[in-house]
Amino acid sequence: MFCNTATAKDLNGIKLYCSFSNFHNFGINAAIVFVRNHRAILSIMFVEYTNMPTDGTVTKLMLEKTFEYKVEEDEIIISSGSSPDWRDTRLNRENLWLYGFGKYVLPSCEIVDYDSLEKFKEKLKKIQTKKEKNKI
């Protein structure tokens, strides 16, 4: 009978861009675009950097898929999977930390006003172009 507006919110049009790099030559980039009917387009790219910054980068995995999401009081749950290695993706509503896919956390998500999926694709294109320029 009662509807909590905090949990019933449709996030249509909100765009997020997230990135994280650690000290073990590993990085993750993610873009989320919330679209109509409680769906979100989630793109994730795992990047393993070579030993030297001039050696280029290698893309390990890229995902771009549309999932359903639900808004809860403290987090947004994107129904991205149920296997032990690929759990539902969760976004903390207070600090915008993205977590749950595999064992990874992206602590630096931000709401953006540009097309976050396009920025994501541009970054991937730069990585691929850099790999093509290397002669060996």
Summary of the structure (lengths in Angstrom):
residues: 136
radius of gyration: 16.3
end to end distance: 65.5
largest distance: 65.7
contacts: 360
relative contact order: 0.21
helix: 18%
strand: 44%
